Amino acid sequence: VQLQASGGGLVQAGGSLRLSCAASGDTFSSYVMGWFRQVPAKEREFVATISRSGARTSYADSVKGRFTISRDDAKNTVFLQINNLKPEDTGVYSCAAVRAAASLDYFRNYGQYRYWGQGTLVTVSS
């Protein structure tokens, strides 16, 4: 599966963004999807994940209550709604995918994902 992330940009603290990740090349509903972010000199950080069915989601503690992951299987797209942005949210956000047999599984570790998009840059100014 190929992944294409978009929606990043420069926003002021307190603002919002909606990131999108469009998938192609395989049956989207077969995949667990995740979002990760990375800043220079730091390890890739888990942000959010959603199960194949969309019924289960999980978030990093640092983004709970501000970020919402969702998916639209008809559009082969996963979204990350980011509200109340903080300067520490700055980074390159990448989407990831992995096939899963169980509809309620999700994954929080980047090593569990097989496919990655190119990333979209989010910059939050204070």
Residue pairs with C-beta under 8 A, 6 or more apart in sequence:
1 23
1 24
1 25
1 26
1 28
1 31
1 97
1 115
2 23
2 24
2 25
2 115
3 21
3 22
3 23
3 95
3 96
3 97
3 115
3 116
3 117
3 118
4 21
4 22
4 23
4 24
4 117
4 118
5 19
5 20
5 21
5 93
5 94
5 95
5 117
5 118
5 119
5 120
6 19
6 20
6 21
6 22
6 120
7 17
7 18
7 19
7 20
7 80
7 120
8 17
8 19
8 92
8 93
8 120
8 121
8 122
8 123
9 17
9 121
9 122
9 123
10 123
10 125
11 17
11 85
11 122
11 123
11 124
11 125
12 85
12 124
12 125
12 126
13 85
13 86
13 87
13 124
13 125
13 126
14 84
14 85
15 85
15 124
16 81
16 82
16 83
16 84
16 85
17 81
17 82
17 85
17 122
18 79
18 80
18 81
18 82
19 35
19 79
19 80
19 81
19 82
19 93
19 95
19 120
19 122
20 77
20 78
20 79
21 33
21 35
21 77
21 78
21 79
21 80
21 95
21 117
22 75
22 76
22 77
23 31
23 33
23 76
23 77
23 78
23 97
24 76
28 71
28 73
28 76
28 77
29 52
29 73
30 52
30 99
30 100
31 52
31 97
31 98
31 99
31 100
31 115
32 49
32 50
32 51
32 52
32 97
32 98
32 99
32 100
32 105
32 106
32 107
32 113
33 49
33 50
33 69
33 71
33 78
33 95
33 96
33 97
34 46
34 47
34 48
34 49
34 50
34 95
34 96
34 97
34 98
34 106
34 107
34 108
34 110
34 113
35 47
35 48
35 49
35 69
35 78
35 80
35 93
35 94
35 95
35 96
36 44
36 45
36 46
36 47
36 93
36 94
36 95
36 96
36 110
37 44
37 45
37 47
37 89
37 91
37 92
37 93
37 94
37 122
38 44
38 45
38 91
38 92
38 94
38 119
39 90
39 91
39 92
44 94
44 110
45 60
45 91
46 60
46 108
46 109
46 110
47 59
47 60
47 63
47 67
47 80
47 93
48 57
48 58
48 59
48 60
48 63
48 67
48 68
48 69
48 80
49 57
49 58
49 69
49 106
49 107
49 108
50 56
50 57
50 69
50 70
50 71
50 78
50 106
51 57
51 100
51 102
51 103
51 104
51 105
51 106
52 100
52 102
52 103
52 104
52 105
53 103
53 104
54 70
54 71
54 73
55 103
55 104
56 104
56 105
56 106
57 69
57 106
58 106
58 108
59 67
59 69
62 88
63 82
63 89
66 82
66 83
66 84
66 85
67 80
67 81
67 82
67 83
68 79
68 80
68 81
68 83
69 78
69 79
69 80
69 81
70 78
70 79
70 81
71 77
71 78
71 79
72 78
72 79
78 95
80 93
80 95
82 89
82 122
85 122
85 124
86 124
87 124
87 125
87 126
88 124
89 122
89 124
90 122
90 123
90 124
91 121
91 122
92 119
92 120
92 121
92 122
93 119
93 120
93 121
93 122
94 116
94 117
94 118
94 119
94 120
95 116
95 117
96 110
96 113
96 114
96 115
96 116
96 117
97 113
97 114
97 115
97 116
98 107
98 112
98 113
98 114
98 115
99 114
100 107
107 113
